């Protein structure tokens, strides 16, 4: 009799445990997993390459174009500039947007060593280079054409930017008696710290061709003899998600 009673109690416990397990399993099986990841695509987004607002990083490199007789003689392609920046775009209509650029850039001018050289000095060197470091901020208008969806497609940008040249370096390389010597001179004494550029940019998705023109003289009037070339043309790559 004792064993029969004990067996009944065990059966009840097993039945209760089994019922509890079924209830727990049912509670997990009723959880809607897809609900956590479901997005309502009926609501239009506002942030994206082709939507209301977008921002992305970019890198560009351009080559400074020499102008015969009117500017200081420079060497190509040893004279160039490169830029790392952040671009913001705000869509106004389907085809027109406005935006802002923020960037850091470095400009490098390699001077030709000729007998008529007077800037930055009249001394003949094996190599002579001026490098400028600047922070810039600008605005632009963009016309987008063609079908592009939520992507940056074909576009043309026209804009203007202000530059703050916060550092400059003149380097000279000479060789005498088989010994090579390199000298660096830092300073912006003879250069304008504030300047500006107008630019035209033609792009296709993440790639663009950039034309730039410096608006002001690089040299202060007291040091002006000939000016550094103001034109450059380059390529740019955008960092898109």
C-alpha positions as CSV (number, residue, x, y, z in Angstrom):
1,X,0.0,0.0,0.0
2,X,2.8,2.3,0.8
3,X,4.4,1.7,-2.5
4,X,1.1,2.3,-4.4
5,X,0.6,5.6,-2.6
6,X,4.2,6.7,-3.4
7,X,3.8,5.7,-7.0
8,X,0.7,7.8,-7.3
9,X,2.5,10.8,-5.8
10,X,5.4,10.4,-8.3
11,X,2.9,10.1,-11.2
12,X,1.3,13.4,-10.1
13,X,4.7,15.1,-9.8
14,X,5.7,13.8,-13.3
15,X,2.3,15.0,-14.7
16,X,2.7,18.4,-13.1
17,X,6.3,18.7,-14.3
18,X,5.3,17.7,-17.9
19,X,2.4,20.2,-17.9
20,X,4.8,22.9,-16.7
21,X,7.3,22.0,-19.4
22,X,4.6,22.2,-22.1
23,X,3.4,25.6,-20.9
24,X,7.0,27.0,-20.9
25,X,7.5,25.6,-24.4
26,X,4.3,27.1,-25.6
27,X,5.3,30.5,-24.2
28,X,8.5,30.5,-26.2
29,X,7.0,29.1,-29.4
30,X,4.5,32.0,-29.4
31,X,7.3,34.6,-29.5
32,X,7.2,36.4,-32.9
33,X,10.9,36.6,-33.9
34,X,10.4,38.6,-37.1
35,X,8.6,41.4,-35.3
36,X,11.9,42.6,-33.8
37,X,13.6,43.1,-37.2
38,X,10.6,44.3,-39.2
39,X,10.9,47.7,-40.8
40,X,7.9,49.8,-42.0
41,X,9.0,50.7,-45.6
42,X,5.8,52.6,-46.1
43,X,7.3,55.5,-44.1
44,X,9.9,57.3,-46.3
45,X,13.4,57.8,-44.9
46,X,15.1,61.2,-44.6
47,X,18.8,60.1,-44.4
48,X,20.5,58.5,-47.4
49,X,22.6,59.3,-50.5
50,X,19.6,60.4,-52.6
51,X,17.3,61.5,-49.7
52,X,16.9,64.7,-47.8
53,X,20.2,64.7,-46.0
54,X,23.5,62.9,-46.3
55,X,27.1,63.2,-45.2
56,X,30.3,61.4,-46.1
57,X,34.0,61.6,-46.0
58,X,36.2,62.0,-49.1
59,X,39.8,62.1,-50.3
60,X,41.1,64.1,-53.3
61,X,44.4,64.7,-55.1
62,X,45.0,67.5,-57.6
63,X,47.8,68.7,-59.8
64,X,48.7,72.4,-59.9
65,X,48.8,73.8,-63.5
66,X,51.7,76.0,-64.4
67,X,51.0,79.3,-66.3
68,X,53.8,80.3,-68.7
69,X,55.4,83.7,-68.1
70,X,52.7,85.0,-65.7
71,X,53.4,82.9,-62.6
72,X,56.4,81.3,-60.9
73,X,57.8,78.4,-62.9
74,X,56.9,75.1,-61.2
75,X,57.6,71.5,-62.0
76,X,54.9,69.0,-63.0
77,X,53.8,66.5,-61.7
78,X,55.9,67.3,-58.6
79,X,53.5,70.2,-57.7
80,X,50.2,69.0,-56.3
81,X,47.7,69.1,-53.5
82,X,45.7,66.6,-51.5
83,X,42.7,66.9,-49.4
84,X,40.9,64.9,-46.7
85,X,37.4,66.2,-45.7
86,X,33.8,65.8,-44.7
87,X,30.9,66.8,-47.0
88,X,27.3,67.5,-46.1
89,X,24.4,67.6,-48.6
90,X,20.8,68.8,-48.1
91,X,18.3,68.0,-50.8
92,X,16.0,70.9,-51.8
93,X,14.3,69.5,-54.9
94,X,14.7,66.3,-56.9
95,X,17.5,67.9,-59.0
96,X,18.9,70.6,-56.7
97,X,20.8,70.3,-53.4
98,X,23.0,72.5,-51.3
99,X,25.8,71.5,-49.0
100,X,29.0,72.3,-47.1
101,X,32.6,71.1,-47.2
102,X,35.1,70.9,-44.3
103,X,38.6,69.7,-45.1
104,X,42.3,69.8,-44.4
105,X,44.6,70.1,-47.3
106,X,48.2,70.3,-48.2
107,X,49.6,72.2,-51.3
108,X,53.0,71.4,-52.6
109,X,54.9,73.7,-55.1
110,X,58.2,72.4,-56.6
111,X,60.1,75.3,-58.1
112,X,62.1,75.0,-61.4
113,X,65.7,76.0,-60.9
114,X,66.4,78.3,-63.8
115,X,68.7,81.3,-64.3
116,X,65.8,83.8,-64.2
117,X,64.4,82.4,-60.9
118,X,63.8,85.2,-58.4
119,X,61.1,83.6,-56.1
120,X,61.6,82.5,-53.4
121,X,65.3,83.4,-53.9
122,X,67.8,83.6,-56.7
123,X,70.0,80.7,-55.4
124,X,70.2,77.6,-57.5
125,X,69.4,74.4,-55.6
126,X,69.1,70.8,-56.6
127,X,65.5,70.8,-55.3
128,X,63.3,73.6,-53.8
129,X,59.8,73.1,-52.5
130,X,57.2,75.2,-50.8
131,X,54.5,73.2,-48.8
132,X,51.4,74.8,-47.3
133,X,49.0,73.4,-44.7
134,X,45.4,74.7,-44.6
135,X,42.0,74.2,-43.1
136,X,39.0,75.0,-45.3
137,X,35.3,75.4,-45.2
138,X,33.0,76.0,-48.1
139,X,29.5,75.9,-49.6
140,X,28.2,74.5,-52.9
141,X,25.1,74.0,-55.0
142,X,24.5,70.7,-56.7
143,X,22.5,69.8,-59.8
144,X,21.8,66.1,-60.1
145,X,20.6,64.6,-63.4
146,X,19.5,61.2,-64.6
147,X,17.8,58.5,-62.6
148,X,19.6,57.5,-59.4
149,X,17.2,56.4,-56.7
150,X,18.6,56.5,-53.2
151,X,22.1,56.9,-54.5
152,X,24.4,59.8,-55.4
153,X,24.3,59.6,-59.2
154,X,25.5,62.1,-61.8
155,X,26.0,65.6,-60.6
156,X,27.7,69.0,-61.0
157,X,28.8,71.1,-58.0
158,X,29.6,74.8,-58.1
159,X,31.0,76.4,-54.9
160,X,33.3,78.6,-53.0
161,X,35.5,78.0,-50.0
162,X,37.6,79.9,-47.5
163,X,41.1,78.7,-46.6
164,X,43.2,79.3,-43.5
165,X,46.9,78.6,-44.1
166,X,48.2,77.9,-40.7
167,X,51.6,76.6,-41.6
168,X,54.2,76.8,-44.4
169,X,57.5,75.1,-45.0
170,X,60.3,75.8,-47.5
171,X,62.7,73.0,-48.1
172,X,65.9,73.0,-50.2
173,X,68.1,70.1,-51.2
174,X,71.7,70.6,-52.3
175,X,74.6,68.3,-53.1
176,X,78.2,69.4,-52.7
177,X,81.3,67.3,-52.7
178,X,79.2,64.2,-52.9
179,X,77.3,65.1,-49.7
180,X,73.6,65.7,-49.7
181,X,72.1,68.4,-47.4
182,X,68.4,69.2,-46.8
183,X,67.3,72.3,-45.1
184,X,63.8,73.2,-43.8
185,X,62.5,76.7,-43.0
186,X,59.1,77.0,-41.3
187,X,57.0,80.2,-41.4
188,X,54.3,82.2,-43.1
189,X,55.9,85.6,-42.9
190,X,55.7,86.4,-46.7
191,X,52.4,84.6,-47.3
192,X,48.7,85.5,-46.8
193,X,47.2,83.4,-44.0
194,X,43.6,83.8,-45.4
195,X,42.6,82.9,-49.0
196,X,39.8,81.4,-51.0
197,X,39.0,79.1,-53.9
198,X,36.1,78.8,-56.4
199,X,35.6,75.3,-57.7
200,X,33.6,73.2,-60.2
201,X,33.1,69.5,-59.5
202,X,31.7,66.9,-61.9
203,X,30.8,63.5,-60.3
204,X,29.5,60.0,-60.9
205,X,28.6,58.2,-57.7
206,X,31.7,58.1,-55.5
207,X,34.2,59.5,-58.1
208,X,34.6,63.1,-59.2
209,X,36.8,65.5,-61.3
210,X,37.5,68.7,-59.5
211,X,38.6,72.1,-61.0
212,X,39.8,74.7,-58.6
213,X,40.9,78.4,-58.9
214,X,42.6,80.3,-56.0
215,X,40.9,83.7,-55.6
216,X,43.7,85.8,-53.9
217,X,47.4,86.2,-54.1
218,X,49.5,83.8,-52.0
219,X,52.2,86.5,-51.4
220,X,51.8,89.6,-49.3
221,X,52.2,92.8,-51.4
222,X,55.6,93.6,-49.9
223,X,57.0,90.3,-51.2
224,X,55.1,90.1,-54.5
225,X,57.3,89.5,-57.6
226,X,55.5,86.7,-59.3
227,X,52.5,84.7,-58.1
228,X,52.1,81.0,-57.5
229,X,49.9,79.3,-60.1
230,X,46.2,79.5,-59.0
231,X,44.7,76.6,-61.1
232,X,44.5,72.9,-60.2
233,X,42.7,69.9,-61.5
234,X,42.2,66.6,-59.7
235,X,40.2,63.6,-58.8
236,X,38.2,62.7,-55.7
237,X,36.9,59.6,-54.1
238,X,33.9,59.6,-51.7
239,X,33.7,57.3,-48.7
240,X,30.0,56.1,-48.9
241,X,28.2,53.5,-46.8
